[in-house]
Amino acid sequence: WRAVVMQAMFDIASVAKRGSCKAAKFSAEQWIDLSNPNFILVCRLALLDPVLVYNRSRSVVSLRDLELFFKNWRRRI
């Protein structure tokens, strides 16, 4: 389940230039929403805090920031 969350975060952090990449980015931005029960469920199954994931998804600046964030997740578990 973590792979699902990670892919959504990578899609958000990507610099979308092609139509399919732009669509994936938009879809990920819509999916990571605290009012989305599927997002909440996937986070819970991945043992991740949905609020933390949501807040981080809104502040992702680069893929490097995202890599550091995931590295820190692994340390906490």
Disulfide bonds with the S-S distance in Angstrom:
none
